[in-house]
Amino acid sequence: MKKTILYLFTVLYILPGFGQPATHYVDPFIGTGAHGHTYPGATVPFGMIQLSPDNGEQGWDWVSGYHYTSSTITGFSHTHLTGTGIGDLCDISVLPVVGEPADTAKLFSGFSHSTEVATPGYYKVHLDKYNINAELTTGLRYGVHRYTFPASDRAMIRFDLGFAINWDKPTDTYFKKINDSTFVGYRFSTGWAKDQRVYFAVRLNKPVKELVLFGNGQITNTQEVTAQKTIACLMFSTLQNEKVEMKVALSFANIEGAMNELNQCSKTNFERTREAALAMWETELSKVKVTTSDENLKRIFYTALYHAYQAPTVFNDVNGNYKGVNGKVEHSDRTVYSTHSLWDVFRAESPLFTILQTNRVSDIINSYLDFYKQHGQLPVWDLAFNETDCMTGYHAIPIVADAIMKNIPGIDVNLAYEAMMKSAMQNIRGTDVYRQYGYIPYDKAGTSVTSTYEYAYDDWCIAQVAKKLGKTTDYNTFMKRSQSWKELFDVSIGFARPKTSDGKWVEPFDPVYSEHDFGKAAFTEGNSWQHSWFVPQDVQGLINAFGGEAKFIKKLDSLFIISSQITGENVSPDISGLIGQYAHGNEPSHHTIYLYNYAGAAYKTAEKADQVMRDLYTSKVDGLCGNEDCGQMSAWYVFSSLGFYPVNAASGNYVFGRPMFNKVELSLSSGKKFIIEAKNNSSKNKYIQSATLNGKQYSKTYFTHKDIINGGKLVFVMGPQPNYKYGAEKKDRPF
């Protein structure tokens, strides 16, 4: 009943006098072109199911299963990654066809983008080869397919459990008939995540007259099959334009969990599921109401917010069960999340959740702690509760620290601190030599510079929690470790650079050189120009290392105006969205624009933020200049368009930039509201002239998390020329 009321409330928005709902502005096709790596299919906020088309092509630009340049569809699978750099998932592939049962490894149909429709929680396309309209929608743990068939006595829905993309491959698959409309099975696979297990239960709204099963290429003439690769052909007759609905429920624990979910959603249908999905999205997206006459700006913004809420994903089933790190079935009475791209999302997406998804944060943190209890370390990049060990740093730590420092309830702080300490004292991923030398030597471990800088930041985060808990010795230890970046910053040239274990700089040194092989690289997916700025815990120390404010600003200016040429024989493809050597298409650059504020040049931050938002975020399919990375690319835009950004993601401070909207209203979980208003705002008036906070003059170029969650109003006065005095005094700068 609540879902129906919520949907009716959503619909009222589109009536005269109500304006358009937030969901009206979302375009799931944004980011499906270029290197955005997003998917256009149906999901709900943080949903377990991502029901989306797969083109059947392999390669870097098909890591979500779909790329806008393709013109074929080989199936609709139920799990997808959003915007990552590695292909995996795409479990339980389904394709409606007309024809004879066959074990053909790859069936596909052509399609036209003109027949595609994608809105929050809904996807539609026409399969030209079979003259079938396919529609998809989802609940939290189940998906609904609706296929409109032509008249045929050989209509078929075909499950291909052997379908895989890129790194993924099936290891064991199973399909079984329960009755003439209900089926169950599983797909186990290995790939980026080494132990993936997906269980499913299927129910159609009409009986299947024949089930044809293939195991490893051989027809079985049975009602169930176990094989490395299983294909199941569900056959029936259809009338012209007959609609066949099919529900597929998932569990990452067992078939029982999938069946219980299927039974719980038995009374709903396609339309009601679609309405509920839309209502769920409207509830989440309408927590932010933006005012602007620029409709295109709304499309970019609300699509960014939509992308930010696609990960992490619910992982435990309706019974509370899930596959743990060690392969055992685990249980939790709260929501457990997986798909944690921590190297990316700690920077902006996680701080965004503390504002707009506050009630979800403790479950996310507790999911990390569950991982810790099962694995002995906090996750680095958790996919399906597998440690992929992907990327550098131990960046669950700043997310956990941020939640603790913001006093998010529902977290065992002592357990969290224990987990943080354990991760920081591990002897893998270069941490042993990091502690031994005070930096990571180039001859001892790969990505030595980036890892040193990132460990130093994570250690600062531990120090803040230690201070909060009164652990003075730990605080002093980790504050000292947080200065490790200085060991690899060459003050004579103003660049971070690799050093060997005997204390010598590695020669030759080229600040624009990139090496994508992590074992050989000094920098992760970048070069020295891009990584030398990552000292968010000690920006004043970085300014001093550059030789003072004037030299710091000059060097920062140079970042944006020098040649964008990258040298090297194996340049990282992630270096994209270039303005000079600033690479907005990859996360290490995301905070850099805002560093001008720390040197008293806030107006330069406004200029650069405006340029990036207008040039590198658009409403086209190629509207993202780099991988979405589970929402971080979009979270940067959400924050920046509001007018501020968390440079140090665990500090509780937000640094001012350039607000894009005339007015923004944030609805907080407490019931309070925080309003941001930009007077005289326009495309030309991009500079903050002055500000007030809750009616009082406010000269600082940052404010705090408490300022937001207490509710209130921040007003910027905008102008066409810089106010060089604004934020120039040291007392007004971020610290």
N, C-alpha and C positions, 0 to 999 in steps of 0.2 A: 504493500500500500504506500509506504514511504517513497519508493522509487517512482510510482505513478504520480504522486503529488509533486515530487521534485521535477519530473519531466514536464508536467503541466505548467509548473512555474517557469521552467526554461522556455516553453513555447510562448508564454505571455510576453517574453522579452521582444519577440519579433512583431508584436502587434503595434499599431500606431500609438505613439506616445511612450513606448518602452525602449525603443532603439534595438540594435542588434545584440544578440548574446555573444559572449566571448568566443564560443565555439564556432560561430559564423566566420570568424577571421582565420581559423586554423587551416593551413594547407599542408597535408602530410606529404605532398610531393616535393616540397622544399627540402633540398639536401639529397634527393635521390639522383641528381646529376653530379658532374664533376667528382670531387673526392669526399663528399659529405657522408656517404655510406649509410644513409638512413633507409628505412623501409616504409612503404606507403600503406601497409595493411592495417587491420583492425586490432586494437588493444584498448584496455582501460588504464587509468593511472596506476602505475607500478604493477600491472597485471602479470600473472603467471603465463598467460597466453599472448603470443604475438602472431596472429593469424594473417599471413601475408603471402603474396605470390613470389615464386622463385623462377628466374629466367632459365636456370639450368646451365649457366655459364660459370666458369672458374676464373679466379684471379682476384687481384687486390680490390678492384672496384665492385666485386660481387660478394663482399664479406657479409652483407645483410641479405644475400640471396637475390637482390633486385638492383638493377641500374637502369636509369631512364633511357639509355641508348639502345637497350635491347628491344626486340619485337616479338619475342616468344615467351610462353609460360609453360613450364614443365610440371607445375604442381603448386598447391597451396599448403605450406607446412606451418606448424603450430608454435615453433620457438624461433626467435630471431634476435640477433645482436643489433643494437642501434649505434651506428657511427664508429665502430671500432676499426682496428687495422688488421685483424686476424679473423679468418672465416671459420665458423663453427656453428653448431646447432642445426637449424632447419630440420627439426625432427617431425616425423609422422606426416609425410608428404602425400597429398590427396589430389587427384585429378578426375573431374567428370569427363567421360568420353562416350562416344557411340561407336560400337564395333565389337569384334570378337575378343574374348579373353586372350591375353598374350603376355609373355614374359619379356617383351621388348624392354631392354634396359632403360630406354629413355623415350617416352611419349611426350609430345609437346603440341602446342597450338600457337599459331600466330594471333596477334591481337593489335588493335589500334588504340593509341592513347586517347583518341576521341571518345572511346566507349568507357574509359576509366573514370570512376568517381571515388574520391577518398575524402572522408570527413572523420572527425573523432569517433572511433568505435565502429566504423563502417568502411567497407571497400567493395567495389563492383567493377566487373570487366566482362566483355563479350569474347568468348573463345571462338575465333573464326572457323577453325577447322571442323569443329563439332556443332557449330551453331547453338552454343549453350551460353546462357547468361549466368555468371557466377557472382554470388553475393556472400560476403563474410561479415560476421560481427562476433563480439566476445563478451563473456562475463569475466569475473575475476579469475576463475580456474577452468573455464570451459569455453569452447568456441562453437558457433552455429554456422553451418553452411546452408545456403539456399541456392539450388541449381534449377534453372528453368530449361527443360529439355525440349527438343523437337519430338514428334511422334516416332517411336521406335520400339521394336521388341528386343533390341540389343543395347539398351541404355545401361551404363555402367558407371560406378564410382570405384576408382582404382587407388588402392593404398600401395605406395612404394616405400617400404621400410628400409630399403637399401640405398635410397637417395642420400647423397652426401655432397658437400661442397668443400673445396680447398683442403684444409688439414684433417677434416673429420672423416671417419670411416666406421661403418657398422661392425660390431663384433658378435652380436647375438640379437636376433629378432624373433618375434612370436606373434601369431595371430590365431584367434579361436572364435568359433561361432557359439554363442550362448543360446540364441533362438533366431527366428527369421528376420529380426530387426535389431538385435543387440549383439555386439562383438567386443572382444577385449584383446589386449596384446601389450607388447613392450618393444622398445628399441634401446639396446645398449650400444654405446659407441665410444671411440677414443679419438683424440685429436689434440687440440690445444689443451682442453680439459681431458685428462687421461681416462677418467671413469665417469661416464655420463649414463644415466639410466632414466628413461622416460616410460611410464606406464600410462595406458590409455583405455578408455571405455567409449564405445560408439553406439548410438541409437538413431535409427532412421524413422521417419513418420509413415513409411510404407514398407511392407514386407519385401525382403530380397528373395527372389524366386530361385536363384542359383548362386552358390559361392564357389569360385574357382581359385585355388591356392597354388602358388609356385614357391618352392624352396630351392634356393641356389640354382635356378634355371630349370628345375624339373617340376612338372605338374604332379600333385600329390594325391588327388582323389580322396582327400580326407577333410574333416571339419576343423582341423587345427594343424599348424606347422611350426616347427622351430628350425631356424636356419640362420646363417650369417646374413643372407639377403632374402627377405620374404616379400612377395607381391600377392595382394589379395584383390580379387575382382568381384565386386558386388553387383550382380546382374538383375535387371528388372525391366518391365515394359512401361513405356510412358505414352501419354497422349500429347498432342500438340500443345506446347506452352504449359505443360504440367510442371508444377513446382515441387521439388523434393527437398525436404529439410533433413539435416543430419547434425546431431550434436556430438562433439568430441570432448570428453573431460580428461584432465591430466592429473597425474600424481608423480612425484619424484621419489616415492617410497615403495608403493606396491599397487597391484591391480585393485585391491579392496578400496584404497583411497580414491582411485579414479571412478570406480563403480558408485561409491557413496556420493561423490560429487554429481555424477550423472543422474542418480535418483533424486538428489535434492533440487536439481534444475528441471525435473521432468514436467512440471506444470507450466513452464515458460515456453515461448516460441521465438522465432526469429525477430519479429517486430518488437515484442516486449523487451527482448535482450538488447536490441539496437537502441530502443528508447532509454533503457536504464543506463547503457554505456554513455550515451550522449549526456544524460543527466549527471552522471559521475564526473565527466569531463567539465561540464559547466560549473559544477560545485567547486572544483579545484581551480579552474582558470579564472572564474569571476571573483576570486579572493583579491585579484588585482584589477581595478577599474581604471583605465587610462582615458584621458580626454585629449583629443586632437582632431583637427579637421582632415588630417592626412590618413585616409583609409588604408593606404599601402603600408604605412608605419604600423598600423594595428595588425595587419596580416603578419608582418615580420615579427612583431612582439609576441602575439599570442601563439604563433607557431613555435617560437623559441621556448615559451613557457611550457607548451605541450611536449616538446622534445625533452625538456628538463625533467619531466615527470614520467618518462618511459623506463627509467632505471633508477635504483635497483629494482628487482622484480621479486614478487612473492614466491617463496620456495617451498614452504610446507603446505601439505594438502588440507582438505576439509577436515580430516581427522587430527591435524596438527603434526603429521609425520613427514619426514624427509630423509633422504640419504645423506649421512654425515660425511665428514672428511675422510674417515677411514672405511667407508663403505657400509657401515652399520646403519640400521634404521634408527633415527633419533626422533624425539618428540618435543614439542613446545606448545604451550597453551596460548602463547602470543604469536604474532606474525614473525616469521623468519624470512629474511631477504637474502638474495644472492645477486650475482652480476654486479660486482663492485670494481669499477675501473678507477682505483684509488689514486694512481699517479695523476690522473686528470681531474677527478671531481673534488678532491680536497681543496682545490683553489677557489672555486666559486659555487659549484652546485651544492655542496654540503652546507656552507654558510647560508645559502638561500633557503635550504630546508629548515634551518633553525628559526627563520622568520615566517615562512609560509607553510611549512609542513611540520610544525613543532611537535605535534602529537605523534608523528611517525619516527622522530629522531631516536628515541630511546630504543625502539624495536630494531632500528638499523644498527645502533651501537651494540645492542645485546646480541645481534647476529654475528658481529665481529667477535664478541666474547665467547659465543658458542663455538665459533671456529677455533678460537684460541684454546678452549678447554679440550677440544678434540684433536688439535694439531700441535699445540705447544707454542705457537706463534700467532700473532695477529695476521690477517690475510694481507697479501701484497696485491694480487689481482685474483679475486675469487670468482670462478665460473662454475656453477652447479656444485658448489661446495668442494671444488678442486682448487688446490693452489697451483696456479699457472706460473708463478714466480716471474711474471712479466713486468718489465719496466724497473725503474730504480727507486731507491729510498724505501722507507717503511712508513708509507703515508696514511695508514689507518690511524697513526698516532696523532697527527694534527686534527683529524676529524673527531677522535675521542676526546682529545684535550679541549677542543672548542666546545663540545657539548658539556664537559665538566665545568669549564670556566664560565659558561653561560647558565650554569645551574639547571640544566635540563633534568627533570625528575625521572625516576625509574631506572637509574644506572647504579650498579654496584661500583662505587668509585674505587674502593680498595682493590677489587678484582681487576678493574680497568687499569689501575696503576701497576699492578703486578704484571699484567699482560704487556703494557707499554715497556716496562723495564726488561722483560724477557726478550721482547723483540729487539730492543736496543743492545742487548748483551749477547746476541746470537753470534755464531762463528761461521756464518755463511754470507754470500753476497758481498764479500769484501769487508765486512764489519770487523773481523779480527785484525786485519792489517790497518784498518781505519783507527782502531784503538791503539795499535802498536806504534804507528808512526805519527799519529795526529792528523793524518790525511791518508788517502788511498794512493799509493805509488802506481805510476803508469805501468811498471813492469811486474806488478803483483795482481792486478785485477782490471777488467775492462770497465769502460765508462767512468774512469777514475775521477775526473773533475766533477762531472755532474753528480755522481754518487756522494762525493765528499760534501759538496754544497747542500745536497738534499738531506743527507744525514745530519748535517750541522743544524739545518732548520728544524728537522724533526726533534733533535735533541733540545733545542730551545723550547719546544712545545712541552716536552717532558719536564723541563725545569720549572715551567709555570705551574704545572699541576703539583710538582714536588713542593713548591713554595706555598701553594694553597693548602696542602696537607701538613705543612710544618716540617717537612723533611729537608732540613737545611743542608746537610752534607750532600744529598742527592742534587739539591738545587745548585750548589756550587760546582759539583762535578759536571753536570749537564750544561750549565751556562758556559763553562770553560770549553766543553766540546762544541758548543754552538758557534765558537769562534774559529773552528777548524778551516773554514773557507779561506781565511787569511793566508794559510800555508800555500795555497795554490793561486793566489792573486799576485801577479807580477806588477808592482807599483811603478816599475820603470817604463812599462809600455801600456799600462792600464787595461790589462786583460787577464782573465782566468786562463791558466794553461797547465798542462800536465807536468809532473815532476817525478823523477825516478826515486827508488828507495835510498839512493845515496845522496839525495837532496839536490840533484842537478836538474835544471830545466831541460825538457825534451826538445831537441833540435832536429830538423828545422821546425819553426812554428808559423802557422798560417791561420789567422783568426777567422777566415771564411772557409776553411777546410772542413769537410764533413765525411764521416765514415759511418755507414749504416750497420756494419757488423759490430754488435755489442762487445764481442771479445777483443776487437782491435780498436774500438773507438775510445776517445777521451771524453766525448760529449754524447749524450743520449739524443738521438734524432735532431741534431742541430750542430752548431759550431760555437766558437768562443764569443762571437758577437752576440749571440742569442742567450747564452748561459751565464755570462759574466755578471748579469744583473740580479741573479737569484740570491739575494740576501735580505729577504723581507723582515727577518728578525733583527737586523742591524743596519738599516739604511744609512744612518749617520756614519757608521763605521765604513760603509762602502763609499760614501761621499768623501770621507777623509782619505781613503785609499786612492781615490782618483786625483787627490790633490786639492780638495776644497770644492765649494759650490760652483764656482765659475767653470772650473775644468770638468766637473761632473755634468753640468748642463751642456757644455760644448760637446762632450763625448756622447751624451744622450741624443743631442741634436744630430750628430753624425750618423747614429744608428739608422735614422730614417731617410738620410739623403745620399748615402754612399751607394755604390753599385750593388745590385741584387745578385750578382754572380756568385755561385757557390763552386768551390773547387773540390776535386777528389774523383776517384774512379768509381766509387760506390756511394754516391750521395744519397742521403735519406730522402725517400719520397714524401715524408711527412713535412718537410720544410716547404710550406706553401703560404699563400696569402702575404706575399712579401711587399713591404714598403721599405726600400733600402734593404737592410739586413734584418729588420724587424719582421718576424714570421708569425703572423696572427693565426695561421692555419695549424699551429701546434702550440701546446699549452705552456711551455717554458716562457713564452713572450707575454702571456696574458696580463701580468701585473705591471709590466715595464712602463707603459704609458703613464701610469699614475705616480711614478717615482719623481716626476717634476715637482709635485707638491712638497716633497720633503726638502727640496732645495729652494723653496719660496717662489716657484714659477708655475703656479696652478693654471695660469692661462694657457701654457703649452700643453698641459694635460687635456684641457678642453679642446684645443685644436686637433690633437691627434685622436682623441676619442671620437670626435665628430667625424673625422675622416674615415676611421675604421667602420663606424656604424653605418655611414652612408655608402661607402664603396665596397665593403666586404660582406655585408649582409643585405640580401635582396629577397624579393618574393618569387624568384624564379627557381626552377629545379636545381640550378647550380648556385643557389643563394648562400651556400656555406663554402668558405674558402679552404676548409680542411675537414678532417674527420670530426664528426659530431662528438665522438668519444663519450657515449652514454650520458650526454646532456651538458658537458662542460662548455662546449663551444656556444651553446645557446644560453647557458647560465651567465656567461660573460656579458652577452647582449642584454639579458634581462636586467642585471645589476647596472650596467653602464647606461642603459637608456633611462633608468630611474634617476641617474645622476651621481652614483657613487659605486665603489668597488672595494671588496675586502683584500687589500694588498697582502697583508699578513692574515691568512685565513683563520688563525686561532687567537687573534689579538682582541676580537670583539670591537674593532674599529673599522669604519668604512670611510674611504677617502673620496672626496668630491671630484667630479669630472665635468660632464656636460649633460644635463637633463634634456631629454628629447620631447617630453610631453608637457602640455600646459598644466595638467593636473593628474596626479595619481593617487588613488585611495587604496591602501593596503588593509585588508580585513584580517586581523590576527586571531589566533586560536583562543585567546582570552576574551574575545568579544570586543576588544578595543580596536580603534582604527588609527593608522598613521597616514598622514596626508603630505604629499610633496607637491608644491605648486611652483611653477616657473613663470613669473610675470614677464610680459614683453617677449615671450619665447617665439622664435622663428628660425628658419634655416640660416639666416644671417646673424641673428642675435644668439651666438653660441657661447658667449663669455659670461661667467658669473660676475656681477658687479658687487653684490652684497647679499647677505642672507639674514633671515631671522629664524629662531627656533622657539616655538611656542610663544610667539609675539615679542620676543626679546632679540635685540641685535646679536648676531652670532658671527664672529670674525674668523673662527677656525675653519680650516678646509677639510675637516673630517668630523664625524660624530660617532656615537657609540651604539652598540646593540641595545643597551638599556634605553637610550633615547627612543628607539623604535618601539620596543615591546611595552614601554610605559604608555604608548599612545601619544599623539600630539600632531604638530604641524611644522613642517620645514618649508620655508618660502625662499626661493631664489629670485633675485631680480637680474634679468639677463640684458645684455647689450651687445652691440656690433663690434666694439673695440675692447681690447683687454683692459682690465683695471689692474695695473701693475702692482698696486699696493695691497690688493686683496690676497691674503695668505702669505705676504712677504715676511712679516715679522715671525721670529722663531717661535714665539709663544702660540702662534696660530697654526703651526704646521703639525702634520701627523708625527708621532714619535714611536 
